């Protein structure tokens, strides 16, 4: 199985973290350190982040925990995390657990960048 990867870009001043692969017990490990660093609540860290889940086919508790911790760090620092592109069972999981509102989930990364810039 190909390990989960994370890439970081900046679009219109908003940091976009694109995750490719499952956010499961095994999938979170390869990206956790880079994700924590990218979502750290430090004075020079970005306050508006988009997490693009378009290529995340599966998410379990470790992935949910990773997103919730990052959202909390950013919220406490006056920022916001916007989740984009969740599909299939990942979208269903976020909606059933009502995390789509807490994490401000939108349909795609372009919309997420607009939302992140507007706040």
C-alpha positions as CSV (number, residue, x, y, z in Angstrom):
1,X,0.0,0.0,0.0
2,X,1.3,3.5,-0.9
3,X,1.8,5.6,2.2
4,X,-0.4,8.7,2.8
5,X,1.2,11.9,1.7
6,X,0.8,15.6,2.5
7,X,1.7,18.5,0.2
8,X,1.6,22.2,1.2
9,X,0.9,25.1,-1.2
10,X,-0.2,28.6,-0.9
11,X,-3.2,29.8,-2.9
12,X,-4.2,33.5,-2.8
13,X,-2.5,33.8,0.6
14,X,-4.2,30.7,2.1
15,X,-2.2,27.6,3.0
16,X,-3.6,24.5,1.4
17,X,-2.7,21.1,2.8
18,X,-3.5,18.3,0.3
19,X,-3.6,14.8,1.7
20,X,-3.5,11.8,-0.5
21,X,-4.3,8.4,1.0
22,X,-6.3,7.0,3.9
23,X,-6.4,8.8,7.3
24,X,-6.5,5.7,9.3
25,X,-4.3,4.3,12.1
26,X,-1.6,3.4,9.5
27,X,-2.3,6.4,7.2
28,X,-2.0,9.2,9.8
29,X,1.6,8.2,10.9
30,X,3.4,9.3,7.7
31,X,1.8,12.8,7.7
32,X,1.2,13.6,11.3
33,X,4.5,15.5,12.0
34,X,4.2,17.6,8.9
35,X,0.5,18.2,9.5
36,X,1.1,19.3,13.1
37,X,3.9,21.6,12.0
38,X,1.8,23.1,9.3
39,X,-1.1,23.7,11.7
40,X,1.0,24.8,14.7
41,X,-0.4,27.9,16.5
42,X,2.8,30.0,16.5
43,X,2.9,33.7,15.8
44,X,4.3,33.3,12.3
45,X,2.1,30.4,11.3
46,X,-0.7,30.8,8.9
47,X,-4.1,31.4,10.5
48,X,-6.2,30.3,7.6
49,X,-5.7,26.8,6.4
50,X,-7.5,24.5,3.9
51,X,-7.2,20.8,4.3
52,X,-8.0,19.2,0.9
53,X,-9.4,15.7,1.5
54,X,-10.3,15.1,-2.2
55,X,-7.9,12.1,-2.4
56,X,-8.7,10.7,1.0
57,X,-10.7,7.5,0.4
58,X,-11.1,6.5,4.1
59,X,-10.9,8.2,7.5
60,X,-11.1,6.6,11.0
61,X,-10.7,8.0,14.5
62,X,-7.0,8.9,14.1
63,X,-7.8,11.1,11.1
64,X,-10.7,12.7,12.9
65,X,-8.5,13.4,15.9
66,X,-5.8,14.9,13.8
67,X,-8.3,17.3,12.1
68,X,-10.1,18.3,15.4
69,X,-6.8,19.0,17.2
70,X,-5.6,21.2,14.3
71,X,-9.0,23.0,14.2
72,X,-8.8,23.7,18.0
73,X,-5.2,25.0,17.8
74,X,-6.1,27.4,15.0
75,X,-9.3,28.5,16.6
76,X,-7.5,29.2,19.9
77,X,-5.0,31.3,17.9
78,X,-7.7,33.3,16.1
79,X,-7.6,31.3,12.9
80,X,-9.7,28.7,11.1
81,X,-9.4,25.4,9.4
82,X,-11.6,24.7,6.4
83,X,-12.0,21.2,5.1
84,X,-12.5,20.6,1.3
85,X,-13.4,17.9,-1.1
86,X,-14.5,15.1,1.3
87,X,-16.2,12.4,-0.8
88,X,-18.0,9.1,-0.3
89,X,-17.6,7.5,3.1
90,X,-15.3,10.4,4.3
91,X,-18.1,12.9,3.6
92,X,-20.7,10.6,5.1
93,X,-18.5,10.3,8.3
94,X,-18.1,14.0,8.7
95,X,-21.8,14.6,8.2
96,X,-23.0,11.8,10.5
97,X,-20.7,13.0,13.3
98,X,-21.7,16.6,12.6
99,X,-18.1,17.5,12.0
100,X,-18.8,19.1,8.7
101,X,-20.0,22.2,10.6
102,X,-17.3,22.2,13.2
103,X,-14.6,21.9,10.6
104,X,-16.4,24.1,8.1
105,X,-16.5,21.5,5.3
106,X,-17.1,22.7,1.7
107,X,-17.2,20.9,-1.6
108,X,-13.8,21.8,-3.1
109,X,-10.5,23.5,-2.5
110,X,-11.3,26.6,-4.5
111,X,-14.4,27.3,-2.5
112,X,-12.5,26.6,0.7
113,X,-9.8,29.2,-0.2
114,X,-12.6,31.7,-0.8
115,X,-14.2,30.9,2.6
116,X,-10.8,31.0,4.4
117,X,-10.0,34.4,2.8
118,X,-13.4,35.9,3.7
119,X,-13.1,35.3,7.4
